[in-house]
Amino acid sequence: MIGRASLFLTADLPLSLLRWPRHYDGEKCGRHIPMRSTRVSATSVGIHHPAIWPYRQLDVAALRGEGWEPTPFREFVLKVHQLCNLACDYCYVYEMADQSWRDRPKLMSTAVWQAAARRIAEHVRDHRLTQIGVILHGGEPLLAGPDRLLRLIADVRAAIPESCTVDIGMQTNGVLLTENVATRLADAGVRIGVSLDGTAESHDRRRRFRNGAGSHAALERALDLLRSPRLRPAFAGILCTVDVDADPVDTYESLLRHRPPHIDLLLPHANWASPPYRPAGRAEAYGRWLIEVFDRWYSTTSQETGIRLFEEIMDLVLGGYSRSEQVGLSPIAVAVVESDGSIEQVDSLKSAYPGACVTGSSVLTDPFDSALEHPGVVARQIGIRALSAECIECPVHRLCGAGHYAHRYRPGDGFRHPTVYCDDMLVLIGHIRRRLTADHPEIGT
């Protein structure tokens, strides 16, 4: 089985290009390089943020006084197009609290992406980075057109010092991915991740065109291309949002049919103000659903694909570090550049409240270092110090890490809470730890 075959796991993900080594200690990374002094505006710190923690309670100056240093950004998400050609009913960009997409330019302009490229290069030089990831995102990035995307990619690569490796990826719904487009992107070194929610029935229930028609058939054509020998090296993997009304094993096997190198299983974005849908009488529905997938995946005699969430939990059980924002305590080193040039926090925070991603910085006027001192960014980089007392008392807090940050939000006092999926994470982590230690008793000693 997978656990017996290899205890050293790696992650190579649709939404995360960087392959951190298993021993990566993000909380220590970058401490030896002093960050230049920056000032965070009052607007970005608290005026537009209703969350008391971290915006009014986290003392960044005191942390710096104790010797804490921020971890430089290593992944840069460029929002190249604000709109989407699908109308997925769970989308955090269009269907949840933050509706800022309405007020932003539809397309990222040449001036903005060139400014972003210069700021990324500046960040690379200032922190002597040797590897970064740049992800083309949206909306739907392919709406920008391949010619425009290829110009952007060329400008980014030209700006970055030769001493730094640049991994470029794209997350797409796949509808516009033709053979010509996929080949041109692959030839430019782009790795392509696609979003697929299981079987045709499950997928088309949630991921529809605006006229109500399902998108599965169009996506099937894109996946046929990506698993072809010519384009297989450019296939980064599949992102799937968990649907507890769908059969978990059927879902996994429908994804596996496309031979993805990796699968990213995501819990639907929710928080304590907008809790997730749960079938009646199934308090741990998401955890139990994931356990069924885990058992099917783990019990094979040879590895069929990688699943980030499971690999990360296994890595943590084995004493390693997480490379995912879903579990663990490693620092998050991701910055988002919106189509107007705004530097923002990870955009899943749009599910919490309007303006939850705002830092007050822009690539047109500010270095990325200016965002590193923003309380919202700092809160994602201080590990156990960001957890609530309730979480710290939990025996699996170093594995769970309070779950996805966006899922911790509670109106009024903010993000210092357990994930709204707390019960699910407890049963999932407990199950994986029991399976792993049963096969490898030495890791429990």
N, C-alpha and C positions, 0 to 999 in steps of 0.2 A: 504494500500500500504506500501511498505518498509519504506518510510520516516515517515509515521504515526505510524508504529509499533514500531520503535526503533530509537532514536536519538543517541544512543551510539554504534558506529560502531567499528569493529575490522578487522584486516587484518591478513591472514594466507596464505602465498603465495607460489607458486611454486619456486620462486627465492628469497624469503625472509622469513626465518623461524621465526625470532624473532617477538613476539607480543608486540610491544611497547604500553604502556597505552596511552589513548587518550590525557592525559595531558602532555605527554613526551615533555620536552623542551631540545632537543639535544644540542642546543648551550650553555646551561649552564652545561650540564652533564659533569662530570669529572673535573670541575674547582677546586674542593677542593683537588684534588690529584695532586701535582706537578709532571710534567714529567721530567725525568732525561735529562740532557743536551745531545744533539746529534749534529752531524755535517753532513750536506748534501753536497755531492760532487758537484763540479762545473759542472761535466758532467751531473749529473741528473737534475741540476737546469735549464740549458739553452742551452748547446752546441748542444744537439740533439733535442731541441724543437724549431721549427720555430714560435710557438705562442708567440707573445710579451707579451700578458696577458694570464696567470699570470706569466710566467717564467722570464720576465725581468722587470716587473712593480710592482708585489706584494711584499711588504716589510714585510716578516715574522717576522724579528727581531723587527720591529716597532709595529706589532700587539702584540707580546709577551710583549713588553715594556708597552703597554696599559693595560695589564692584561689578554689578551685573552689566553685561554688554549685549546689545541686540544681535541677533543672527541676521546677516545680510540676506536680502531677497535672492533667491536662486531660480524662481519660476515666475515668468511674466505672462499674464493672460491679456491678450489684446482683443478688445471688443470691436471687431472690424465691421460689423453690421448690427444695427439695433433690432431689426425686424426678423420675423420668422415666417416660413411658409407653412407651418403646422400650427395647430391650436390644441396643444396637449393640456388636458384639464388639470394637471398637477404642477404646471410650470411655475417656478418661483419668480420668474422675471415678469410674466404677464398676468398671472392669476392670483398673486399674493400681495402682501402689504405695500411694497415699494413699487411705484409706477413711474419712476424717473425716466424710463426709456422714452416716454412720451415727449419729454422736453429736450432730448438730446439729438444731435445730428444722426440721420439715418445711416450714413456711411462715415467711417473714419477717414479723414482727409489725408492727403499726402503730407501736409505740414505737420499734422499730429503724429502720424506714424514715424516720420523722420525725427521729430522731437523725442518720441519714445525711444527710438533706436539710439539717439545720442545719450539720453539719460541712462539707458541700460548699459551702454558702453562705459559711461562715467562710473556707474555703480560697480561694474566689473573691475575697472582699474583701481578704484578707491579701496576695494576689499580684496584685490588680487584673486579673484575667482577664476577657476580653471574649467568650470562647466556650468552652463545654465540651460534652462528650457524656456522656449517661447511658444505659447499656444494660441492659435487662431480660434476665436470663439465668437459667439453672438448672443442673442438671436441665432441666425443661421449664417455661418461665415461664407458659405458658397454663394449666397445672394450677392456678395461683393464681386463675384466673377473671377475666373482664374487669372486673367491678365493682371488685374489689380492686386490679387494676392501674391502673385509671383514678383511683382515690383516691390511690394512690401517686404517679402522675404529677402530679396536681393539687397535692399537698403539696410535691413537689420544685420545681415551677414557682413556687409561691407563696413558697418560701424564698429563691430565688436573686435577687440584686439585678437590677433592670431593665437595668442597664448591661451585663449578660452574656447572650449568646444561649445557650439551652439546646437542644441537639439530642438528641432521645430516640429510641432504637432498641430493637429486640428481635430476638434470635436464637432461632428456633423450629424444631422438626422439622416443623411445619405440619399435623400430624394433627388438631389441634383448631381449626384456623383456618376458621371458618365465615364466611359473608358478613356476618352480623350482627357478629361479633367483629372481623373485619377492618375493617369500616366504622367501628365505634366507635373503634378504635385509630387509624385514619387520620384521623378527625375530631379526635382529640386530638393530632395532629401526630407520631405514632409512625411511624418508617420500619422496615419489617419485612424481615429477612433470613431465608432458609430454608436448610436443609441438604438437599442432594440429591446423591447419589453416582453420577450418570451414568444409564445405561440402566436400565430396570426390572430386568433380570437382575442387573446389578452392584449396584444399590442394595439390592435385596431379599436379596442374599447377605450383606450386612453390617448393614443397618439394619432390624431385625425387631422385631415385637411380642414380648412375653414368651412367647406361645404358639407362636412360631416363624414366624408368618405375616409376609409382607413388608409394608412400609409405603408402597410406591411409589404404589399406587392412591389412597390417602388424600391423599398429598402432591400428586398430580396435580390433585386437586380444588382444593387451596389455591392452587396456581400458576395455575390457570385464573382464579381470582378476582383474583390480584395483577396479572395482565397485562391485566385488563379496563380500559377507559378510566376508570371511576370510581375504581379503586384503584391504577392504575399509578403515580401520584406517590408512593405509600407503599411501593412495592417497592424495597427497598435492594439486593437481589441474592441470589446463590446461593453458598453455601459447599459445596465439594466436596473430600472427602478422596481423595487419589490411590490408585488401585488398579492396581498394575502388571500384574495379570492381565487387566485389561480393555483393550480397544483404545482408545488415547488419542484418536484422531480421532472415533471413535464416541461416546466419552464427552463430548467437547467439543460435538459437534453435538447430542447429546441435551439438554445443558444449554441450548444456544443456542436450541433450539426454543421455550423458554419466554420468550424475549426479555428476559433479565435485563439491567439496566443495568450490572451488574458481576458478575464471577465471582471467587471467592477459592479458589485451589487450594492445599490444605494437604498437606504431607507427614505421614504417620502419625506420631504421637508415639512416639519411640524414643530410646535413649541407648546409651552404651557398655556398660552392664550388661544392657540389654534391646534388642539391635540389631534393626533392622527386618527383616521378611521380605524375602528376595531370591530370585528364581527362580535355579535352578542355572545357573552360567556367565554371569550377567548382573550384573557388579560395579557397573555404573553404571545399573542398570535405571530408577531414578526420574528421573535426569537425562535419559536417552534418551527416556523416556516424555514428559517435559515438553517436550523439544525438538520432538517430533512435534506436540504441541499448539501450541507457539509458532509453528512454521512454517505451520501451517494458519491460525492467528489473524492473524499478521503479513502474510501474503501476499495478503490480500484487498484489493480496490480501495477499499473504504470500511469504516470501523470498525463491526464488528457488536456489540461489547460491550467493556468494559474487563476486563482480567485483572490483578489487583493485583501478583502476583509478577513478571510480565513488565514491567509498567509501572515498577515500582520499580527493577528492574535496569537498564532503559533510562535512567531518570532519573539513576541513579548513573553510568552510562557517560557521560552528557552533562554530568557535573559537578554534578548536583543532590544532594539529600539524600533519604534514605529516610523513609517514613512507615509502615514495617512492621517488625515484630520478626523477620521471616524473613531480611532482608538489611540490609546497611549498618551504620553506626555511630551513627545518631541516637539520642538518649536515649529510653527508654521512659517514658511519663508516664501510666501506667494503674494505678489502684488498684481492688481488688476488695473489696466488702463482702459478707461471708457472711450467712446467714440469722440468725445469732446476733449480728451486729454486728461481728464480727472484721474488721479491716482486713488484707487479705492481698495478696501479690504475685499476678501473673497466674497463673491457675489451671492453665495447662498444665504448671506445675511439679509438679503432683500425679503426673505420670508418672514422676518421678525417685525420690522416697522419701517416706515418711510425714512430714508436717510441713514439706515443702519450701516451702510458701507462707507459713508463719507469720511474722508481724512482731512479735507481742506487743501490738499496739495494737487498740483497739476504738472505734467511733464513740460508744459509750455513755460512754466515759471519756477519750478522747484526740482531739486534732486530727489531721488528715491529715498535718500537718507532722512528727508524731512518727515516721511511717513513712518519711519522706524521708531520714532519717539511718540507716535500717536498712541493713546491709551488702549484703543481697540486692537492695535497691532501688538503692542507690548503684552497684553493679556493672553495672546496666543503663543507667547514665547517664554513664559515664566514657569511652565510646568505645574508642579503641585501647588505652587503659590496662588494659582488661579482657581483652585477647587474650593467648593463649599465645605463647611465642617461636616455636613452629612456625607459627602463623597469621601472625604479623608478617612472617615470611620469605616468605610466599606472595605472589606478584605481584598477586593479586586480593583481598587482605585488606580493602581499603577498600570494595569492592563486596559481597563476601560477608559481612564482619563476623563471621566464624566461624559464620554460620547462626543458626538459632533457638536461644535460650539453653537451653531445656529439653533440646535434643538434644546439648548439649555435656557433659552430666553423666557423670562416671566415679566409681564408688564409691571412697571413701577421700580423694581430693584435690579432688573437686568439679567446678566449672564452667569451669575455665580450660583448655579443650581445644577442638580443632576440632569442628564438628558431626559426628555419626555419619554424616551424609550428605555428607561432605566431597567424595568423588569425584563424586557427582552434581552438587553445586553447581559444581564446577570445570568440568565439561563443559557445563553449562547456561549459566553466565556467559560462558564462552569462545565458545560458539555465538552467543549474543545479541550479544555485542560484535562478532563478525565480521560478522554480518548487518547490524548498524547502521552500522558503519564502512564497509562495502562500499557502502551506499546514501548515506552522508554522509561522504565522505573527510575533510571539514574537521574533524570531531570528533576525528580521530586526530592532529591537528597541535597 
